[in-house]
Amino acid sequence: MQPLLASDPTRVGDYRLLARLGRGAMGGVYLGRSRGGRVVAVKVVRADLAEDPEFRERFRREVHAARSVGGFWTAAVVNADPAAEQPWLATEYVPGPTLHQAVVDHGPLPEATVRSLAAGLAEALGAIHRAHLVHRDLKPANVLLGPDGPRVIDFGISRAMAGNALTATGMFLGTPGFFSPEQTLGTEVGPPSDVFSLGAVLVFAATGTGPFGEESTAALLYRVVHAEADLAQVPDGLRPLLAACLAKDPADRPTPGDLLDQIGESSPQGNSWLPPAISDVIAQHATQLQQTANAPLPDTPPPQQVPATPRPATRSYTQAQNAAPPAPVAPAPAPPAPVVPAAVAPERMRDKIVPARPRQTAQNQHPVARVRKDNPGPVFATGGRFRAAMSALICALIMFGANRVFQTYGGLSTEHVAIFRLGMLLLAISMLWSIGRVLLPSLRLKINSDGLLISRLGLTREIPWSQVNRVDVVDNGKRTALVVWLANGSKPTSKWWHRAPAHRGGARIFPIGATGGWLTRRQEARRARTALSQYAFGRYNTRA
């Protein structure tokens, strides 16, 4: 939960926005409060999606359908406006971390907790499927851990994003590693797809990693279709259940009802279903929620000023009634004199209070903003170790062969010997350079909702979105790079472990697909542009 930025809205529909909760593929998510005091999570659609009439129509249909979902384990849609300038929807707010955040911070969950989680999520999927919806993007980040059980969010909404507004730029629905094979292959997607994703989510909860590893998107998609899930670290009591969920053939997977029959009476019981460390986090969320929801709004006058206004009217009315008596009452109009400053005083005090808006605090926090490593987002890495190793080997073989020839035939002139030694020196330098590339760890770039995170050798460079004015993927035909222009006009400087050469007022901070061929560079550039269009909204201009 973070303060609102200066660019964030302060009100959406009938909801006053209090804080930022995060940003997803569809837009920003905020903590909101209704006029009656109900706290909700408000998701505001990105402006580029809002301009697509087809998306608006799909969004309207899916919101209408999602409102019909019942069940205990879903965060219900309570309000929405698909016709707004930027469509939005409000759902029940759950004061707790996501499953992803809980596992990253506190490690895998105990087997009993995973069983309770499985029961709650299976019942949630049953309610979603009875409403003739398919979630399509069930993942740890879409599961909230509440004090009385899990909640599934964003059900029925992901299908609204299946049109040209996203797929035209190469974005696919769902999250690699939690995809079903039919989603990966583009075949018909139905309720069994959600069961496959549920199995992957439960493997993550039980082991801390997904069933198909944590490598590149292409590798994950291939494994989902062709490789068997890695369940070696899953507790024995859960392995058969999760293996059935992760069957490649949708017909072989159990239904949510079958899962509940196999799990038995393992539904969450009160607030004791989670480990104490996560229960403490939920308690902290609840406390923070109460403090944020009860904080006075910047444009609300202090309570003690409210009764000050009617008092002058009451006194004037009383004096007007008593104006008929003779001379002793004549000075009566004098008392209203002090009433004038009393009526003006609240306005003067208000003028002093209004400028102190919370947004200024958010702006002041920009210089110390952090890019969290555990936030989900695509990771890019420089490669080429195999090619460098082959280059070093070829140089070594040439040097060995040349030496043998030199020793065998000899008799070269002094000039020829000098040329031979110069060539050997150059080969040795090339070989050492290639060996250095083999030994040097890859430079890694992660793009998430917080910003850009660059790392190598345990060293990191963080570039939060609040410090970025513009970001782009620049391709000059032979090299493709991610270029950043900072908001303060400066540019990232080079470090000994990270080069950041200048580029038209900005800096090239990461070479995209630098060690691959044309096809690899094109695929990686497309993946980077997709990530920027999702996370760097307002700072990256999408191109057709």
N, C-alpha and C positions, 0 to 999 in steps of 0.2 A: 504494500500500500504506500503510494508516493504522492507528494503534493501535486496539484494541477500545474501544468505548464502554462505559459502565457498564451500559447497557441491552442490550448484545450478549451472546449465550450464549458460554460458554467451552468447551463440549464438545457435539458433535453425534454421536450414535452412538458409534463407536469412534475418532472423530477429535477431537483437541485443536485448538481454533481459536487461531490465532496473530495474525492481523491482518485488517483489513477491506480488501476489494478493490473494493467498490462496491455499488450497489443498482440493480436493474432492475425491470421491470414485475411480475415474479413474486415478488421478495423480495430479501433481502440476500445478498451473495456474500462468502465469507470464505476466507482461506488456512488450510488445515488440515493436520495431520500425523497419520498413522496410528500405531498402536503399533509397527509395524515400521519407522517412519521415513520412509514414503513421503509426499511432499508433494502435496496435491490442492487443487482449488478446490471449496468446499462451498457450494451454493446452498440457502438455507432459505426455504421458501414463506411468504408473508405470512399472518398469523393470520386475516384475513378470508376468504382463499381456502381456508384449511385447514378452515373451518367448513362449506364447501360439499361435501356427499357426492358430487355429480355431478362436481365438479372432481377430487376424490380418485380416483375411478374412472378418469377420463380420464388423469389424471397417472400412475396405475399402469400403464395400458396403454401409454402413450407411452414411459415409462421402460423397460418391458420390450422394446419394439420398438427403442428407441435403443441398447440394449446390443448389439443384433445388427449395428450398423453397423461395418464395417471400413474399411480405407483408411488411407493415410499422413497425410492432411491433415485429419483430424477429431480433436477432443479427446474421447477415448472416455469414456463413462460407466463408472465403476469400482465404484460402490456407490450404493444409494438405499434409502430407507425411506418408501414412500407411506403407511404406516399410522401413522407417528409423530404425536404431537400437532401438530407443525408439520412436514409432509412435507419431505424434503430429498433432494438427490442430490449425489454427489461425482464430479467429472470430472478428467481429467488436467490438471495445471497447466502452462501454457506461460509461461516467463519472458520476456515481451516485451510491447510496447504493442499496443493495438488499431490497426487500420488508420486509424480516424478520428483517434486521437490522434497517430499518426505524421504524417499529412498536415497536420493543423492546426499541428503544431509545426515541421515541416520542409519543407512545401510538397509539390506534386505529385511523384509518383515518375517516374523515367526510363522510357522506353518498354520497354527490356529487362526492367526490374523488373516492369512491369505485365504483360508477356507471361508471365514466370515466375509471377506471382501468378494470372493467368488459368488457367494450366495446373494449378496446385495446387488452385484452387477448383473447376475443372471436374471434376477427379478426385474431390474431396470430394463434390460433388453426385452424381456417378455412384454412389459408395458409399452415399449416403443414399437415393437413389432405388431402388437394388437391394434395400434393406431395406424397400421399400414405404412410405417416409416422404416427406413434403414439408416442407421447412424452414419456409416461409411468412414468415420474418422475416430473410432474409439482408440484412445492412446492414454498413457499415464498422465499427460497434461490436461486431458479432458475428464479426469476423475478427481473429484474433490473429496477429501477426508473430513467429514463433519464429526461433531461430538457424538452423534447417535448412529453413524454409519456413513457409507460412501454416497456420493451423488454423481450422476452422469450429467454432463453439460453438453451443449451444442448439438443435441439430437435433432435430426430432421432439418437442420440448417445447412449442413454441408452439401446436400444435393442441390441447393439453390446456387452453389458456386460451380456447377458442372458445365457451364456454358462457355462461350467464346471469350468472355471477359478475362478468364484465367488461362484456359487451355491454349489460347492463341499465343501466349508468351511462354509456353512450355511448362506451365505449372500443372501438376496432377493433384487429384483429390486424395487426401489421406496422408499418412506418414510412413516413409519407408521403414521396414522392420516390423510394422504393425499392419501393413497391407495384407489383404488376402490374395491368393494366387489369381483369382478371377478379376480382382481390381487391377493387378499388375498386367494381365493379359488383355484387359479391356473387354472381357466377356460380361454376361449378365450378372449383376450384383444383387443379391437378396439377403434375407436374414442370416443364412449360414456364413456370409462374409463377416458379419458382426461377431459371430461365435469364434471364428478364427482370430479376429483381433482381440477378443476377450482372452483367449488362450495366451496370446503373446503378451498382453498386459499382465496377466497373472505370473507368467515366467519372469517378467521384469520385477514384479513385486517380491517374488521368492528368491531371486538371485542377484538382482541389481543390474542385470544386463538383459537385452532382448534375446529371443531364441535364435536369431540369425546373426548375432554379432553387432558390431558398431562401426563398420567400415563405410566406404563410400556408398552413395545412393545406388549406383549401377550394380555393385557387388551385392547389396542387400536385396535388390529386386530380383537378381538372378537366383539367389539362395532361396528366397520365398517360393519361387516356382519349382526349382530343380533339386534343392538340397533338403535334407531332413533337419528338423529343429534340434538344436543342442539342448538336451534336458538333463545333462550329466549332473548339474548342480542343483536340480530341483529335488526337494524332499521326496522320498520313496512313496509316501502316502498321497502325493499330488501328481506324480508322474503319469499314471494311466489316464487320469482325467484330462490333464493338459495335452497329452499326446492325441487324445481323441478330438479335442478342439482344434488342433493344428493339422488335422488330416488334409491332404491336398485336394481330395474330392469333396465338394460341398455335401454330397449325399451321405458321406461317412461321418459327418460331424453331428454331435448331439444338439438337440434344441435347448433353449433356456430352461424349459420344463424338465427335460431329461437331466440337465445339470443339477437342478435343485433336488431331484430325486436322489442323485448320487451323492450330493454333498450332505444331505440330511438337514437336521435342525442346527445349522451353523450360522444363522443370521446374526448380525451385530446385536449385542445385548447391552443397552445403556452406553455409558462412556468408558467401559472397561475393555472394549474390543481391540484397542490399539496399545502398543507399548507406551510406558509412562513418558518417555521423551517426546513422542509425537503428541500425546495428550497435553503435555505442557505447552507445546507450540500452539495447539488449538485454543488453549486457555488464553495465551498471549494474543492470538487473533481476535478472540472475543473481547478482550479488554481494549485492544486498539480500536476495534469497531465501535465500542461504546463511547470511547473518547472522541473519535472522529464524528460520530453521528450526533453527539450531544454538544459539540463545539458550536459557539454562536457564529452565525453567518456574518460576513463583513458588512452587509448592508442592513442589518437589523439593529435598531436603536437599543440601548441598554434598558432593562426592564424598569428601573427606577424613574426613567423619564416619561413613561407612558401616562401616569396620572397627572403629570404637571400641566398638560394642556387643558383639561376640563375645569380646573380650579378657577381660572379667571372668569370663565363664563358663569359659574355658579355665583361668585361674589357679585358680578355685575348685575345678574338677574335679581339678587336679593336687594342690592342697593336701588335698583330701579323701582322696586315695589315700595321702598321706604322714602322715595323722593318727595312725596306729598307733604310730609310734616314740615313745620315752619323752620325758622332760621337755624336752630341748633343742628339741624340735619344738613344744612346747606353745604358744609365742608365735606360731606360724604363722598363726592366724586374724587377727592384727593387720593384715597387709598388705591384706586386702580393704577397709579403711577408705578409702584413696584411690580405690577403685573406685567408691564411691557417687557422688561428684561427676562421675566420668568418664561414668557412665551417664546422669546428669541433664544434663550439659553440652550435649549435642546438642539436648535439648528446650528449654533456655533460649535457645540460639542460634537455634533454629527460631522461637521466639516473637518474636524480634526481626526475623526476615527476612520472615515471612509477610505482615504488614500492608503491606509495600512492593509493592503490586500494580501492574502496568502500567496498569490501568484509571484509577488516579489521575492518571497522566500524561495520558491522553486527556481526562479532565475538565479538567485544568489548561490544555489546549490550546484549549478551547472559545472563550475570548475572542478568540483570534487565528485562528480558523477562517476560511477563505477560500471564496468561491463562484466556482468557475472558469468563465470565460466560454465556454470551448470545450466544456464538457460538454453533451451533447445534451439537448434539452428544448424544449417549446413556447414561442414568443415572442408576446407580446401588445403591441399598440401603439395609442396614441390616434390617431384620425384626424380627419376633419372639415375638412381643408384646402379641399376643393372647396366645401363648404357655406359656409365662412367667406369664400372668394373671391367666391362668388355674393352673399353678404350685403353685402360691401364694394362690389361693383359696383352692386347695387340702391340702396344708400345714395347712391353717387355720382350715379346717374341721377336720383334724386329731388331731390338738391341742385341739379343742373344745371337740371332742369325748373322747380323752384321759383324759381330765380334769373331764368330767362328770363321767367316769368310776372310776377315782381316788377318787372323792368325794363320790361316791355311796358306793364303797366297802371299801376303806381305809384299815387300819390295816396292811399296808406294813411295812416291816423291814426298818431299816435305810439305808441299802445298796440298797434296791429296790427303796426307795425314791430318793436316790442320782442318780441312773441310770435313773429314770423317769425324774428328773429335767434336767439331761444332754441331754436326748432325746428331751425334750421340747425346750431347748436352741438351739439345732441344727436345729430343725424345725423352730424356730423363725428366726434364721439367714438365713435359706433358703428362708423363706417367704419374709424377708426384701430384700434379694438379688433379688428375682423375682420382687418385687414391684419396686425396683430401675431400673430394665431392662424395665419395663412398662413405667416408667416416663421419662427415658433417651431417647432423640430424636435419630432417626436412623443416622448412619454414612452413608454419601452419597458420591459416586464417579461418576464423569463425565469425559468421554473420548471424546475429540474433537481435532480439527486440531492444537490447540495451545499446548496441553499437557494434564496433569491429574489435576483435581480439586477435592480436598477432603474437605468436610465440615460437621460441626455438631455444633449445638447451636450458629449459626451465625459466628462461627470461620471457617477459610478456610486455606488450605495448597495448594499452587500452585507448580506443578512440570512441567515446560515447557519442550518440547521435546529437546530443545537445550542443556539442562542439563542432558539428559538421554543418557547413553551409550547402555543399553539394557533393555528390559522389557519382562516379560514372565508370563504365567499363570501356576502355579505349583500345581500339584495334587498328594497328597501322599496316596490317597484312602479314607481317612476320612475327610480331609480338603483340600480345594482349595483356593488359594490366588494369588493375583496379586503381583509380585515381581519386584522391580526396582533396577537397578544398575546405579549409577550416573557416569557421564563422568569424574569427577575429582577424582574418587576413593573413595569418602566418601559415606555415606549412610544416608538416612533420619532418624532422631532421633525421639524417642517417645515423645509425648506431653501428658499432663494430659487428653486431650479429644480424643487423637488418638494414639493408640499403633502401633509401627512399629518394630516388632521383627526382629532380624538379620536372614539372610538366605544366606549362602554361598557367603559372600562378598557383598550381597545386603540387601534389607529389604522388608518384607511382609507388604505392605501398605494397603491392603484391603482384608477382608475375603469374598470370592465369594460364595454365596449360603450357608453361614455358618449356618443359622437357618432353612434351609429347608432339605428335604430328599435327597436321592440319585438322583432322577429325577430332582428336582429343581436345585441342585448343577450342574448337567450335563448341563442343559439348560442355566443357567447363565454363566457357563464357556464357552460354545459355543458362546454365545452372546458377551462375553468379547474378545474372540479370534477374532471374526469377526470385532469388533471395532478396535482392535489393528492392524489387517492386513490392515484396511482402513486408519487409522490415524497415526500409528507409523511406517510408511514405513522406512526400513533400520535399525530399532531398534528392530523389532520383526520378528523372523523367523517363517513363517507359516509352519505347519506340516500337512502331509496328514491324 
